[in-house]
Amino acid sequence: MPAAVDLSTVPPSPVLTIVLMTDGSVTVDGEPVPPSGDPRAAGLREATVKAAFLGRPVRVNAKEPDGSLWPLVVGPDGAVAAVESPHPVPRPPQEWIAAPSPEYAQYWDRIRAAESRGDLPGAVGEAAELVAELGRRYGPEHPQTVNALHTQAYLALVARDHPQASWLHVQVAVRRVAAAAPHDATIQVARNAFAAWKEVADPATAVHIGREVLAMWKAVARTEKDQRMVRRTEQRLADLAGRVAAR
């Protein structure tokens, strides 16, 4: 029997939904899970992957074929804990297009000035300072913090620092998942992470970053199209790992 858990330590979102079908198949957030042994265990393994990507426990609603619902918390290590009451319905996503707070205008001015004079590394550094400041005030998953991090990722991409650009886009995607941000925009961020990763020249560095890109896709994937990106990433990562091993 799963142990109890202190829910005050678990963020309210995301809340994953595992559904066990009458035919023994299982889905996580509507996406089929490849059959592998016990379907309940397979669903929990997928939830563990998402928890590991976020680096913290996640809330889960596990639905049985008879319609009964079991609120759980799944940790990044695979630990499963029971919850006595239903998970609260996640709040609607916060506004992700709101203008930055005026009190941080000086940071944005410095970012734009550095970009305008062609100092892209300087602009990336200025953006990193803003991300740190917003993170201290609002937290790492607040829209203003994540949007500033997205700006830093974009500037790194323009500067053709592909390892940093890929890693930063991965961080944007994972924070958006944790904050239940609009999914379509999150997928675009994930695609940018993949595109930057493909430009990383050093195979060993590409393998290191590729593991993060793969974990990202497993966490954000919902549709079959997204799952194809998971498979593409797995294939490319395996190819790169083979090149590194053959050196």
N, C-alpha and C positions, 0 to 999 in steps of 0.2 A: 504494500500500500504506500503511495507517495507520502512524503512527509509534509508537514505544514511549512508555511513560509511567511515572512514578514513582508506584506505587500507594499509597505511604505518605502521599501528600497527598490521597487520595480516600477519603472515609468509606466504611465497609463497607455501608451501606444508604442509600437504597433500591437494589435491583438490579432494573432494568427488564428485561422480556422481550419482544423483538421476534420474531414468528414469521411467516415467509414461507410462504404456502400454495402448494400445487401449482397452483392456479388463478390465481396471481399476486396474490391479495389479501394483505393484511398486517394483523397485529394488534399492539398494544402493551399488555402486561399484560391480554390477553384481549379488549380493545376494538378493533373494526374501525377502520382508518384510512381516511378517504375517499380513493378512488383519485385520484392526481395524478402522472402520469408514472411514473418508475421506482419500483416498490414499496419497494425497499431504501432509496432516498433518502427516500421518504415516511415510512417507519418511523423513520429517523434524525432527520428533522425533528421528529417528535413527541417523541422523546427529548431533542432540543435545547430544545424548549419547556419541558419539565420541569426540565432543567438550568438554564435561564435563570431559571425561577421560584425555584429554590433558590439561585441565585447562585453555583453551583460545578459542577464536573464530576460526572457520575453514572456508576455502573457499569451495563453493559448486557450481556445475553446475547442474541445474534442467532442464531436457529435457522433453518437452510435447509430447503427441502422434503425433502431427502434425510436429514434428521435431524442433520446436522452442526451443532455449536454453536460460535459464535465469541464469546469474551469480549472486550468492548470497553469503552472509556471515552469518553463523549461530553461535550464541554464546552459551556458556555452560548453560545459563539460558533459552534457547529456543528462544531468540530474533533473528529475521530474518531481514537482511539488504540487499537492492538492490545494485548492482554494475553496473555502467554505461558501462564499457568496459569488454571484455572477460578476464578471468583469464589467466595469462601467463602459458604456458606449463611448468610443473615442470621440473627442471633440473634432468638429470640422477643421480642416487644415487652416493654419494661420495665413494671413495675407502674405503672399510671397512676392508681391510686386510693389509693395509700399515704398515710398521714398525714404531714403536714409534719414536718421535723426539729424536735425540741423546742428546739434552740438558736435557732430563728427565731421562737419563740412571741411574742416582744415585737413583732415586725413585724406578725404577724397580729392581735395585741391592738390595736395602733394602727389597723389597717384597720377592725376591727369597731367600735372606739370612734368613729371618724370617721363611719362609716356610721350608727351608732345615733343620733348627735346631728344627723343630716341633712346633714352636711358631705360630700356626695358627691364634689365636686372634691378635697377633702382626702383622702378615701379612695382615690381614683384615684392621687393623688400618693404616698401611703404604699405602695400596691401597686407603683408604678413603682420605688420604692426597693428593695423586696424583690426584684423581678425583676432589678434590676441586681446586687444582692448575690449572689443565687443563680447568676446567669449567670457572675459572676467565679469562683465556687467550683466549680460543676458543669459550666458550659458552657450555651450558649443552647438546646440541644435536649434537655437532661435533663428528665425528667418533672416534677421539682419546679419548675424554672424555667418550663416551659411552663404548668404548672397555675397558678402565680402570675400569669403573663401573662394566662391565661384569666380569672382573678379581676379583673384590671385591666380587661379588655375588658368583662366583665359590669357592673362598676361604672360604666364610661363609658356603657354602654347605659342603665342605670337613671337616670343623670344626664341622659339625652337629649342627650348630646354625640355625635350620630350620625356625624359624620366621624371622630372619634377611635375610636368604638366599632367602626365598620366596618374601619378600618385595623388596629386591634389584633386583631380576629377574623381578619383575613387573615394576620397574623403568626403567630397561634396555629396556624392551619391549615397554613401552610408549614412550621413547625417540627415539627408532628406528622407530616407527610409525610416529612420528612428523618429522623425518628427511628423510622419504621415503626410509629407508634402505631396502635391499633385504628381501622379505617377508618370504621365506622359513626359513632363519636363525632366523627371528623374531618369527616365530611359535615355533621353537625349544626352544627359550628362554622362551616363554610362557608356554610350556610344563614343563620346569624345574621349573618354578614358581609354577605350579600346583602340581608337584611331591613333592617339598619341603613343600608346604602348607599341603599336606596330612599327613606329619610327625609331624606337630605341635600338641603337646600333650594336651595342655590346651584348652578346648572347647571355652571359652570366647575369648582367644587370636586368636583361629582359625576363629571364626566368624568375628572378626575385620579385620584380614588379608584377609579372604575369600571375603569380599566385594570388596577389591581392586583387587583380582584375577578375580572376576566376571566382574568388569568394564574393566579390561585388555582384557579378552576374547571377550567381546562385541566390543571392539575397533579394535582388530586384526583379528577377524573372517572374512573370505572371502568364504570359501568352506563349503559344507555340513559337512565334517569331522570336520572343525573348529566349526561349529554350534553345533555339538554333544558335544564338550567340554564346550560350553556355558551351555548346558542343564545339563551336569554332574556336573558342578560347582554350578548351581542353586540348584540342588537336594541335593548335599552334604551340601551346606550352609544352606538350610532349615532344614536338619537333625540336624546339629550342633546347630542351633538356638533353635530347639525344646529341645535339651538336656540341653542347658543353661537355658531355661525358666522353665524346670522341676526341676531344682535344689532347 
